[in-house]
């Protein structure tokens, strides 16, 4: 059993910052790519950022230069979000591509709500 838990969401004013965290637990042998996705009301879930085990990163054009994804050596990823705008309001989900019990799988957290509003 694998579990991903996000934290760090909340209400912030435009121009503000938040740092999201996602930690995985359970029967995990290895984690390859870690990523953050978001889903705004009435919209489809979209990629925000990913980071590979080797540290290569990829960002959505809408967050480049404002968001930074990072990871530790074990099972945690972070998303530093600066210069937040109302259009960043969404539920943010972490996603890990990981090895467990002899097979690779995509595992999702339940999400953390980020609201950007004055």
C-alpha positions in Angstrom: 0.0 0.0 0.0 1.3 3.4 -1.0 0.1 6.7 0.2 0.9 10.3 -0.9 -0.1 13.2 1.3 0.1 16.8 0.2 0.3 19.8 2.5 0.9 23.5 2.4 -2.1 24.8 0.6 -4.2 27.7 1.7 -5.4 31.2 1.0 -2.9 33.7 -0.2 -3.1 37.2 -1.7 -2.0 37.9 -5.3 1.7 38.2 -5.4 2.2 36.0 -2.4 4.0 32.7 -2.0 3.2 29.2 -0.8 5.3 26.1 -0.5 3.6 22.7 -1.1 5.0 19.4 0.2 4.1 15.9 -0.8 5.5 12.9 1.1 5.0 9.3 0.2 4.8 6.3 2.5 4.3 2.6 2.3 5.9 -0.2 0.4 8.1 1.9 -1.9 11.2 0.5 -3.5 12.1 3.4 -5.7 10.7 6.6 -7.0 11.4 7.8 -10.5 9.5 11.0 -11.5 7.7 13.2 -9.0 5.3 15.7 -10.3 2.7 18.3 -9.4 -0.6 18.8 -11.2 -3.5 21.1 -10.6 -7.2 21.2 -11.4 -9.1 24.5 -11.4 -12.9 24.6 -11.0 -14.5 23.5 -14.2 -11.2 22.6 -15.9 -9.2 19.5 -16.6 -6.3 18.5 -14.5 -3.0 19.9 -15.9 0.6 19.4 -15.5 2.4 22.0 -13.3 5.9 20.6 -12.9 7.9 17.4 -12.8 11.3 16.4 -11.6 13.1 13.2 -12.4 15.3 11.1 -10.1 18.3 12.7 -11.8 17.0 16.2 -11.1 15.8 17.2 -14.5 12.8 19.5 -14.3 9.9 20.4 -16.6 7.4 23.2 -16.1 4.2 24.4 -17.6 4.7 27.6 -19.5 2.2 29.3 -17.2 4.4 28.8 -14.1 7.9 29.1 -15.5 10.0 31.6 -13.6 7.5 31.6 -10.7 7.3 28.0 -9.4 10.2 25.7 -8.5 10.0 22.0 -8.0 12.5 20.1 -5.9 12.8 16.7 -4.2 14.8 15.2 -1.4 16.7 11.9 -1.6 13.9 9.8 -0.2 10.2 10.4 -0.7 9.3 14.0 -0.6 8.8 16.7 -3.3 8.2 20.4 -2.8 6.7 23.1 -5.0 7.7 26.6 -4.2 5.2 29.0 -5.6 6.0 32.6 -5.9 4.1 35.5 -7.5 0.8 33.7 -7.2 -2.1 34.9 -9.3 -5.8 34.3 -9.1 -5.5 32.0 -12.1 -3.3 29.7 -10.0 -6.3 28.9 -7.8 -6.8 25.1 -8.0 -6.5 21.9 -6.2 -2.9 20.8 -6.4 -2.1 17.1 -6.6 1.3 15.3 -6.4 2.0 12.3 -8.6 4.9 9.8 -8.2 5.9 7.1 -10.6 7.2 4.6 -8.3 8.2 0.9 -7.9 6.3 -1.1 -5.4 5.8 -4.8 -4.8 7.6 -5.7 -8.1 5.8 -3.3 -10.5 5.9 0.4 -11.4 2.8 2.5 -10.9 1.5 6.1 -10.9 0.3 7.1 -7.4 -1.7 10.2 -6.7 -2.3 12.2 -3.6 -5.7 13.5 -2.6 -4.8 17.1 -3.3 -4.4 20.4 -1.4 -6.4 23.5 -2.2 -4.6 26.7 -3.2 -6.8 29.8 -3.3 -5.3 33.1 -4.6 -7.6 36.0 -3.8 -7.5 39.5 -2.4 
